[in-house]
């Protein structure tokens, strides 16, 4: 196996994979994040998985914050984003827009992220880096998923957790897609 170095080769590989990917409207709610570098990383994730939008609430840093711009490597110019102000108001607004709100949180009754059936219009709710998804937002969520940890750490970095679950939501229905193509 040889590494692909040409831009054309990389684009062809990505296009072939994207055609197998589930079509869904995926959004991220960044609830009260503290770290602009995490926001920049999340822009890269959102672009990589073809997310529909990123939504900010609370005091989440946003462009043109220089730390967001540096970390996003320009992806903040490719992904649609908006600020909906207060955390709970953002959750209510997204539900009114038809999103199924899925909290990414270690919580009672949470489902293993690989066992959840993600709807076609999903908003992944990613809480504050330290305090998680607030109760005022959690009460508007339709479900909750978690990523099990094998080590001593309680959780992954918030934008890393968002990427793991986003790609699962997009690719996790592979068996359904394979059955349809047979």
C-alpha positions in Angstrom: 0.0 0.0 0.0 1.3 3.4 -1.0 0.4 6.8 0.7 -1.5 9.1 -1.6 0.2 12.5 -1.9 -1.5 14.2 -4.8 -4.5 16.5 -4.1 -6.4 14.8 -6.9 -5.8 11.3 -5.4 -6.9 12.5 -2.0 -10.0 14.1 -3.4 -10.9 10.9 -5.4 -10.5 8.8 -2.2 -12.6 11.1 -0.1 -15.3 11.3 -2.9 -15.6 7.6 -3.1 -16.0 7.3 0.7 -18.5 10.2 0.9 -20.8 8.5 -1.6 -21.2 5.6 0.8 -21.9 8.0 3.7 -25.3 8.4 5.1 -27.0 11.7 4.1 -28.1 13.6 7.2 -28.3 17.1 8.4 -25.8 17.2 11.3 -25.3 20.2 13.6 -23.3 20.8 16.7 -24.3 23.0 19.6 -21.3 24.2 21.5 -22.8 25.0 24.9 -20.7 27.6 26.9 -17.3 26.4 25.8 -14.3 28.1 27.4 -11.4 27.3 25.1 -11.1 29.0 21.7 -8.7 26.4 20.6 -11.4 23.7 21.1 -13.7 25.8 18.9 -11.1 26.0 16.2 -10.7 22.2 16.4 -14.4 21.8 16.2 -14.6 23.8 13.0 -12.1 21.4 11.4 -14.2 18.4 12.6 -17.4 20.0 11.3 -15.9 20.6 7.9 -14.4 17.1 7.8 -17.7 15.4 8.4 -19.8 17.8 6.2 -21.8 19.2 9.1 -24.7 21.5 8.2 -23.8 24.1 10.9 -22.2 24.9 14.2 -24.3 26.7 16.8 -22.7 28.7 19.7 -24.4 29.5 23.0 -23.4 31.1 26.2 -19.9 32.5 26.2 -18.4 30.2 23.5 -15.6 32.0 21.7 -16.3 32.6 18.0 -14.7 34.1 14.9 -12.9 36.5 14.6 -11.2 35.3 17.8 -7.6 34.8 16.7 -7.2 31.6 18.6 -10.3 30.1 16.7 -8.8 31.2 13.4 -5.4 29.8 14.1 -6.6 26.4 15.2 -9.3 26.1 12.6 -6.8 26.5 9.8 -9.4 28.4 7.7 -12.2 25.9 8.2 -14.2 28.6 10.1 -14.7 30.2 6.7 -16.2 27.0 5.2 -18.7 25.9 7.9 -21.9 27.9 8.5 -22.1 29.0 12.2 -24.4 31.2 14.3 -24.7 32.4 17.8 -28.0 31.8 19.6 -27.2 33.6 22.8 -28.4 31.9 26.0 -27.8 28.2 26.4 -31.4 27.1 27.1 -32.8 29.5 24.4 -30.4 27.9 21.8 -31.6 24.4 22.7 -35.3 25.5 22.4 -34.6 27.2 19.1 -32.9 24.1 17.6 -35.7 21.8 18.7 -38.2 24.2 17.1 -36.2 23.9 13.9 -36.8 20.2 13.9 -33.4 18.9 15.3 -33.3 15.9 17.4 -31.1 17.0 20.3 -28.5 14.4 21.3 -26.4 15.3 24.4 -22.9 13.9 24.4 -22.6 13.3 28.1 -21.9 10.8 30.8 -25.4 10.7 32.3 -27.9 8.3 33.8 -29.7 6.5 31.0 -27.1 7.4 28.3 -26.7 5.0 25.4 -23.4 3.7 24.1 -22.6 5.9 21.1 -22.3 3.0 18.7 -25.7 1.6 19.7 -27.7 4.7 19.1 -29.8 5.2 15.9 -29.1 8.8 14.9 -32.0 10.6 13.2 -31.5 12.3 9.8 -31.7 15.8 11.4 -29.4 15.5 14.5 -27.8 18.2 16.7 -25.0 16.9 18.9 -25.0 18.9 22.1 -21.4 19.3 23.3 -21.2 20.8 26.8 -18.7 23.0 28.7 -15.3 21.5 28.9 -15.4 21.1 32.7 -19.1 21.2 33.7 -20.6 19.3 30.7 -24.1 19.8 29.4 -26.0 22.0 31.8 -29.3 20.8 33.2 -31.1 23.7 31.6 -30.0 22.4 28.2 -30.2 18.6 29.0 -33.9 18.9 29.8 -34.4 19.8 26.1 -32.4 16.9 24.8 -34.2 13.9 23.2 -31.4 11.4 24.1 -27.9 11.1 25.5 -24.9 9.2 24.2 -21.5 8.4 25.8 -18.1 7.1 24.8 -16.8 4.5 27.2 -13.3 5.1 28.5 -10.9 2.2 29.0 -8.3 4.3 30.9 -8.5 6.3 34.1 -9.7 9.5 32.3 -13.3 10.4 32.6 -13.7 11.7 29.1 -12.1 12.8 25.8 -11.4 16.4 24.9 -14.8 17.9 23.8 -14.0 18.4 20.1 -12.5 14.9 19.9 -15.6 13.4 21.4 -17.7 15.4 19.0 -15.7 14.0 16.1 -16.0 10.4 17.2 -19.7 10.6 17.6 -20.3 12.6 14.4 -18.5 10.1 12.3 -20.4 7.3 14.0 -23.7 9.1 13.2 -22.7 9.4 9.6 -21.1 6.0 9.1 -22.7 3.9 11.8 -25.5 2.7 9.6 -23.2 0.9 7.3 -25.0 -2.4 7.7 -28.3 -0.7 6.5 -26.5 0.8 3.5 -24.9 -2.5 2.6 -28.3 -4.2 2.8 -29.8 -1.6 0.5 -27.1 -2.1 -2.1 -27.4 -5.9 -2.2 
